[in-house]
Amino acid sequence: MKPNFLEVIDINKKFGNINALKNVSLNVSKGEVICIIGPSGCGKSTLLRTVNWLTPPDSGKVILKGEIIGSDTGKMTFEQNRSLNEFRARIGMVFQQFNVWPHLNALENVVRAQIVVRKRMRDEAEKKAIKILNEVGLKDKIDEWPDNLSGGQKQRLAIARSLAMDPILMLLDEPTSALDPELIGEVLSVLRNLVNEGMTMLIVTHELGFASKFGDKIVFMDAGEIIESGPPNTILKSPKTERLKLFLEKLSLTSL
Amino acid sequence: MLEYQIFFDYFPMILLGFWLTLKIVVCAIALGIPLGLILALGRRSNFILISFFATSFIELFRNTPFIIQVFLFYYVLPFYGLRLSAEYVGILALAAFGSAYFAEIIRAGIDAIPKGQLESARAIGMTDWQSMKNIILPQTVSIVLPPLTNQTLTLIKESAILSTITVHELTMTGLMVQGETFRPFEVFIMVALLYWALNETIASIMRRIEKRYSRNRKQNKIVRSNIDIIKSSGFSR
């Protein structure tokens, strides 16, 4: 059997007495788009953050293309620390709060990590940044300060910053949750392009419309566990568990 | 009545003391700010030994009187074979004392940056130091400048204490002239005015720098040929 592209195996994470993740396992093949849904505090963001070890799990393994991310012993050696940074450079991450860098203009936001992490020449990094900013529709914002951008533009800038690193996997943590409703569309259309290009993505989202249209698989989490997962049609149209039914009912009520 | 002759006769001598004060303070700040940065970064290090050492250093120098630190440096160092002139001891003591405060100011500046800034830098593959240098520290500059200025002014005033270990700086010179002339009012007016002039100058320079940092941020340089690409493809600049 072909090994999976990304394997999350038996991840546990506790914050104090709270079990944020309980024996969570997840397999992702290359090019798959996984949408993670669930009530707030269910551990979906934590799951995403353990994949690139931004939140190191208490136990369990994350394996990308056959290699362990971080460490599976709890302690990090110097060598593991270095390879962790290499992994992170290939795993794009997009945050709910954008986290664009306000002291750098739009172009430099996309250029800086290419130079510092990827060791690209400035000239090459700028050419790449210009190309990607163009693709996400920010071509006339190239030397704008992030403070002068709208939420949707900031999020597209954050996505461009990740894409410039040539990621093989994208982690998106509620990319549209902090946006005004009329700005959600522009970010989703950038994500749609990524899906069409065959990018492997894990998306924590409340956009069920997007999830059902572009997700290959929907994962429903509650209280730190994966309750149900499967193709969007089965998950959204015929939920098996009571918890998922309840969650979907609540969502459809709020969207009215 | 003021005896104006004293101003004319002793001003050159007082100025000599002022010159030494200036040299000592400049050296102490040039040492103290980098040391403060190292201590601030050390304090948040993951290595317990480093963070313990940095924290102890900061708390020790923050919570004891400066004059006692000066005495310790001056009288204790020779016991360990380190014989330095009073001026050098003064610089070291002032730098150590200042660095503890500088460190706390820089640490507060780092803490004021939203957590997501460091997370996004780490998530894109930067090491802790790369994140600090490229993302966090540049953002703290405008936050830490006002308190750093404040602390610098304090340091200049504290340097008067070095007169107790025979450093012939401004205050010491004043005391000597006073002993010769028995005209404390004239002498210490001169001394006070010189401290005031130095601090006022530094404060006004820093105010200007602060203003510039908050008003227009530095545009990053773009490689020439890429400006042409940007222009030719119809980007508005």
Interface residues (C-beta under 8 A of the other chain):
Chain A: N52 L54 N85 E86 F87 R88 A89 R90 I91 G92 M93 F95 Q97 N99 V100 W101 P102 H103 L104 N105 L107 E108 V111 R112 A113 V116 V117 R122 D123 E126 K127 I130 N134 K139 D140 I142 D143 W145 A158 R161 S162 M165
Chain B: P114 G116 Q117 E119 S120 A121 R122 A123 I124 G125 M126 T127 Q130 N134 I135 P138 Q139 R217 Q219 N220 I222 V223 S225 N226 I229 I230 S233 G234 F235 S236 R237
